[in-house]
Every structure is written in structure tokens, then in C-alpha cells.
């Protein structure tokens, strides 16, 4: 656990977009990128929600990508690189033909927008 706290008690009205409190936490101590999870809950009820988010260091490490094959096509060359344990950055934005075959993991919280 990176941090924890308690928000002040307030009356929650029926409806949306109510400010229940503010939280601040310094994120400048992270030396590498990592995924964190913010979890909020009400003690009096079985009400909880959580959000994943990423934190990145202010100074990014130098990356050498000379050994990474960048492509948007799964061609014979790309297949050979993968079969031999190579690295591939596969950029398919706008090129997916069967969109229903792609599972979406980062869907919006539509009820909260």
C-alpha cells in the first residue's frame, strides 16, 4: 500500500457529481513506471469502487530500440522474428478488420461520465 487516508464525513445527496473530499499524494518518489490502484469505499455500506492508473518517473530511462522490429503487418519477416525470440512492436491502429474479435480491457466507466 502506497498511501491511505480518510475523507471527512459529509451527507451524500441522491444524484451525480458531488465532491466528497480531496486527496493529495506526492508521486515524485517513483523511480520506474508502475500501475497503481485507487480504491474508495464507504464504511457504512457495501459500496466500493477502484481505478487502475499508471505513474511514471519524472526522468525517463534512456531506451535503445535498435533490436525492436516495428510493424503494422503480421508478415513472414515479423513471424520469423517472433519465432526466433525477437522483439516486435505491433502497431495496428486503424487496421483491425475484425473489430469484434478484439477484447477491450480498458472500457470507460460510462455511468461516471
CORWO-V259275 format. One record per pair of residues at least 6 apart in sequence whose ideal C-beta (glycine too) atoms are under 6 Angstrom apart, sorted by the first residue. I is the first residue (numbers start at 1). J is the second residue. Records with the same first field share a line. If there is no record, write none. Layout:
I=J / J
This chain:
3=25
7=20 / 21
10=20
27=55
30=55 / 57
31=57
33=56
35=52 / 54
36=53 / 55
37=50 / 52
38=51
39=50
40=49
41=48
67=87
68=87 / 89
69=81 / 88
70=89
71=78
72=91 / 92 / 95
78=88
81=88
82=88
96=102
